[in-house]
Amino acid sequence: MHMYHWIEMRAKMRIMGFKGAVIKPMNEEAAAELGAELLGETIIFTIGGVCLIAEYSRQSFNTKKKEEELNNKLLYLNQELTELSLTVETLDTQVREMKRLQLAQPGFSKN
């Protein structure tokens, strides 16, 4: 903690314009308090970071899952469309064949 105190105080002194100021070492009680404060902040920031990463991962998973479901639905609808197109073509062919057979019967007029 003494090194942290020295770096912190040196930075503060330079910001305020005191370039050659002597920095006194911290007493043990102040060093212990500063260490506890730094440890607490580190734990809180670490927990916050882990929560952010976990939430990002959860959102990514949910987004991928929704995209996969939409892709599956789109694939299913495309297959259905293909099957219906084939059915329509088959029915169209059958209708044309029925008309051809009807026209081929003797005594049938086109009117």
Legacy VTK file of the C-alpha trace (Angstrom):
# vtk DataFile Version 3.0
C-alpha trace
ASCII
DATASET POLYDATA
POINTS 111 float
0.000 0.000 0.000
2.937 2.287 0.513
3.795 2.110 -3.210
0.175 2.822 -4.159
0.122 5.786 -1.743
3.389 7.112 -3.148
2.137 6.856 -6.779
-1.223 8.402 -5.899
0.264 11.295 -3.959
2.921 11.936 -6.597
0.228 12.106 -9.303
-1.901 14.463 -7.177
1.083 16.717 -6.484
1.978 16.915 -10.186
-1.622 17.719 -11.104
-1.667 20.531 -8.542
1.710 21.807 -9.727
3.959 20.770 -6.783
6.794 19.038 -8.618
9.412 18.599 -5.904
7.206 17.910 -2.881
8.314 15.216 -0.446
5.717 12.489 0.141
5.486 11.180 3.683
4.853 7.442 4.133
1.432 6.323 5.390
0.931 5.032 8.877
-0.163 1.381 9.273
-3.775 2.189 10.138
-4.251 4.391 7.054
-2.509 1.775 4.871
-4.802 -0.984 6.193
-7.882 1.189 5.586
-6.730 2.026 2.058
-6.006 -1.655 1.353
-9.460 -2.669 2.579
-11.052 0.021 0.445
-9.124 -1.074 -2.647
-9.956 -4.728 -2.019
-13.663 -3.908 -1.639
-13.691 -1.859 -4.844
-11.860 -4.612 -6.715
-14.391 -7.206 -5.568
-17.340 -4.998 -6.527
-15.899 -4.176 -9.968
-15.089 -7.836 -10.562
-18.630 -8.908 -9.660
-20.032 -6.162 -11.902
-17.811 -7.286 -14.779
-18.838 -10.912 -14.330
-22.516 -9.865 -14.317
-22.040 -7.880 -17.543
-20.294 -10.790 -19.247
-22.977 -13.234 -18.051
-25.783 -10.975 -19.319
-24.053 -10.510 -22.677
-23.616 -14.278 -23.016
-27.267 -14.875 -22.104
-28.468 -12.316 -24.645
-26.200 -13.782 -27.335
-27.536 -17.275 -26.637
-31.150 -16.062 -26.783
-30.503 -14.178 -30.028
-28.877 -17.217 -31.640
-31.762 -19.407 -30.469
-34.353 -17.033 -31.979
-32.413 -16.830 -35.247
-32.226 -20.620 -35.397
-35.980 -20.919 -34.785
-36.699 -18.359 -37.513
-34.378 -20.159 -39.938
-36.123 -23.457 -39.169
-39.536 -21.852 -39.775
-38.314 -20.352 -43.030
-36.944 -23.705 -44.160
-40.243 -25.398 -43.272
-42.243 -22.762 -45.158
-39.998 -23.118 -48.207
-40.514 -26.888 -48.161
-44.262 -26.410 -47.851
-44.218 -23.943 -50.745
-42.301 -26.412 -52.903
-44.754 -29.206 -52.060
-47.744 -26.960 -52.788
-46.215 -25.879 -56.088
-45.795 -29.513 -57.074
-49.385 -30.227 -56.043
-50.647 -27.301 -58.141
-48.633 -28.507 -61.140
-50.020 -32.017 -60.703
-53.598 -30.733 -60.474
-53.058 -28.475 -63.489
-51.780 -31.461 -65.468
-54.800 -33.518 -64.390
-57.210 -30.744 -65.407
-55.573 -30.447 -68.836
-55.753 -34.246 -69.268
-59.439 -34.258 -68.298
-60.142 -31.477 -70.810
-58.230 -33.374 -73.498
-60.190 -36.569 -72.769
-63.443 -34.646 -72.752
-62.674 -33.045 -76.099
-61.651 -36.428 -77.542
-65.059 -37.996 -76.842
-67.248 -38.400 -79.908
-70.217 -36.077 -80.059
-68.749 -33.432 -77.730
-68.982 -29.854 -78.901
-66.716 -27.030 -77.705
-69.527 -24.606 -77.003
LINES 1 112
111 0 1 2 3 4 5 6 7 8 9 10 11 12 13 14 15 16 17 18 19 20 21 22 23 24 25 26 27 28 29 30 31 32 33 34 35 36 37 38 39 40 41 42 43 44 45 46 47 48 49 50 51 52 53 54 55 56 57 58 59 60 61 62 63 64 65 66 67 68 69 70 71 72 73 74 75 76 77 78 79 80 81 82 83 84 85 86 87 88 89 90 91 92 93 94 95 96 97 98 99 100 101 102 103 104 105 106 107 108 109 110
